[in-house]
Amino acid sequence: MGHCHGSRHAYCPTTPLIIPNLPTFYYEYLYAIWGERIDELMNGIIFENVCKSYGETAVVKDLNMAIQEGERLILLGPSGCGKTTTLRMVAGLENITAGTLKMGGQVVNTVEPGARNIAMVFQNYALYPHMTIWENITFGLFIQKIPIEEIKARTKQALEILNLSGYEQRKPNELSGGQKQRVALCRSLVKQAPYFLLDEPLSNLDAQLRLQARTELVKIHNLYRPTFIYVTHDQVEAMTVGQRIAIMNQGALQQLDTPDVIYQRPANTFVASFIGSPPMNLLQGAFRDGALWIAGSRVNPPTKWHTLLAEHQELWIGIRPEQCCLSDTPMLHGQIEFVEHLGSQRCIHLRLHQNGQRLLCMLPADQPIPTGTVGVSFSWQHVNGFDGHVGKNIGLPNRISHNYAC
Ligand SMILES: Nc1ncnc2c1ncn2[C@@H]1O[C@H](COP(=O)(O)OP(=O)(O)OP(=O)(O)O)[C@@H](O)[C@H]1O
């Protein structure tokens, strides 16, 4: 277990804390997650109680978040939730109102942007119109006085990865939007900075190009594994590019975890209804006399759940649409109101009989769909329960499959 060499180690289980000024539980929490790899984490980015306000308005609230060195982290959330502000604080483009931001083990609250060793890609490509593509990409490297052979080698490699070889002598106005976006990525890539910050870099691309660019982003990351923070409000992008996703709402971090865990075990009702298309069904639940009532129907949950359910009594029961099926021995009954055709699947909109709540079921397109009233079942292993008052996941023991690719 122990690895107490060097001075930047944050926590060693056999000795007291080495770095002062942080609560003990914080290191214990980090160590529990990262174990021996805590070294890498300390070289990453750590937010400690970070707040940002504009006048009286708090836009980032008490953010605690540790990003591992070399990790691809996505900041995801609805418009205005504070993603860009968070990213800009890392870049040094916004002051931090309160709290501490650390990069590479150093507090950087007052460090100038130019001294933070970051590469940043913005939504608008910000290319110099009078320069060629090659000049746009290499300009910053010449300023850094990097040897010409090194500049040529880095640029050649980046142009190849981003399919831009042959475009070196064009001007930005001779490129399509997607190509300009790739030049902007290329220009950041050649810096080989340890921190790579991206703010909605694909938002100007059409669906086809976005798909291709997602793969390129992962390739870029794999090339030299910078610590990568990527802001988006597109959950497909988040799920496919991110190794972990931080979900924000109204300036507060809601959940920070792998895409699988976030999808299958959302931390609260906000995450449950934000992630997934269509989103998770949240049905009213109540636990009385050993039975669970879901949307007004009595059902029998696994006996081992009873203690947990009894602690909450009023609940939201979360069931993903694709985990519902039509059944001859149903748990719930409803009236089909609408059928959406989505190619390989169909989304059935039901109005439940007992309490009139709506339930969405995702079914294979080749499954015959009866008309009128239908019965629906689901398997307990995929069900989530949320406290009826505060909306927090109560941790019913359901099954999570960890099958995402790093
Ligand atoms: N300079 C500023 N002065 C006052 N309020 C600001 C300023 N910059 C941002 N805000 C507010 O802070 C909140 C967070 O903005 P931010 O740009 O971080 O959100 P976001 O999650 O990135 O949104 P989007 O996805 O729409 O870009 C918003 O309500 C915004 O109006």
The ligand as a MOL file (V3000), in Angstrom:
LIG
                    3D

  0  0  0     0  0            999 V3000
M  V30 BEGIN CTAB
M  V30 COUNTS 31 33 0 0 0
M  V30 BEGIN ATOM
M  V30 1 N -19.2530 38.2920 -17.3270 0
M  V30 2 C -20.4010 37.8860 -16.7790 0
M  V30 3 N -21.1550 38.6990 -16.0090 0
M  V30 4 C -22.3020 38.2740 -15.4320 0
M  V30 5 N -22.8060 37.0410 -15.5770 0
M  V30 6 C -22.1110 36.1770 -16.3360 0
M  V30 7 C -20.8740 36.5360 -16.9820 0
M  V30 8 N -20.4140 35.4520 -17.6570 0
M  V30 9 C -21.3210 34.4650 -17.4410 0
M  V30 10 N -22.3340 34.8970 -16.6680 0
M  V30 11 C -23.4910 34.0980 -16.2110 0
M  V30 12 O -22.9910 32.9610 -15.5510 0
M  V30 13 C -23.7910 31.8240 -15.7910 0
M  V30 14 C -22.9130 30.7010 -16.2680 0
M  V30 15 O -22.4130 31.0020 -17.5570 0
M  V30 16 P -21.5230 29.9680 -18.3910 0
M  V30 17 O -21.1490 30.6370 -19.6740 0
M  V30 18 O -20.4410 29.4590 -17.5270 0
M  V30 19 O -22.5830 28.8120 -18.6490 0
M  V30 20 P -22.4710 27.5360 -19.6000 0
M  V30 21 O -22.9030 26.3900 -18.7770 0
M  V30 22 O -21.1290 27.4670 -20.2250 0
M  V30 23 O -23.5830 27.8880 -20.6710 0
M  V30 24 P -23.6480 27.5880 -22.2800 0
M  V30 25 O -23.7570 26.0940 -22.4350 0
M  V30 26 O -24.9150 28.2970 -22.6850 0
M  V30 27 O -22.4110 28.1690 -22.8950 0
M  V30 28 C -24.8560 32.2600 -16.7960 0
M  V30 29 O -26.0610 32.4880 -16.1060 0
M  V30 30 C -24.3000 33.5430 -17.3720 0
M  V30 31 O -25.3440 34.4050 -17.7130 0
M  V30 END ATOM
M  V30 BEGIN BOND
M  V30 1 1 1 2
M  V30 2 1 2 3
M  V30 3 2 2 7
M  V30 4 2 3 4
M  V30 5 1 4 5
M  V30 6 2 5 6
M  V30 7 1 6 7
M  V30 8 1 6 10
M  V30 9 1 7 8
M  V30 10 2 8 9
M  V30 11 1 9 10
M  V30 12 1 10 11
M  V30 13 1 11 12
M  V30 14 1 11 30
M  V30 15 1 12 13
M  V30 16 1 13 14
M  V30 17 1 13 28
M  V30 18 1 14 15
M  V30 19 1 15 16
M  V30 20 2 16 17
M  V30 21 1 16 18
M  V30 22 1 16 19
M  V30 23 1 19 20
M  V30 24 2 20 21
M  V30 25 1 20 22
M  V30 26 1 20 23
M  V30 27 1 23 24
M  V30 28 2 24 25
M  V30 29 1 24 26
M  V30 30 1 24 27
M  V30 31 1 28 29
M  V30 32 1 28 30
M  V30 33 1 30 31
M  V30 END BOND
M  V30 END CTAB
M  END
